[in-house]
């Protein structure tokens, strides 16, 4: 339990990222003799990281992904015919700036769901864009 005198103030300001790491950061600041500005920068970084993580988790829920993945978790060995270079190019998310979509289709069991659920782990994926994923239960022919 946090006993630091700042804890109630951080709670009131809804700065739980700082609150959760405060004691560890105080110890680090003392052991490494950090300046007040360096200490504050660490706390702010913790808060920003927590908020980004919260947004990521919320957007994953909103998108309806069955099992969200990160590109770092992607098993390219499981899909040897998949063009790894193409996937990594798509990870730059330049297709968004060009206002293009990414549609994966193919027979059952070839692994389409794996890359389609990776967008949240893409380093270039802008946070302001919404992503969605859906499984098609009916077959349709696209011309």
Helices and strands as residue ranges (DSSP letters): H 7-12, H 16-31, H 36-63, G 71-73, G 76-79, H 84-90, H 94-97, H 112-116, G 119-121
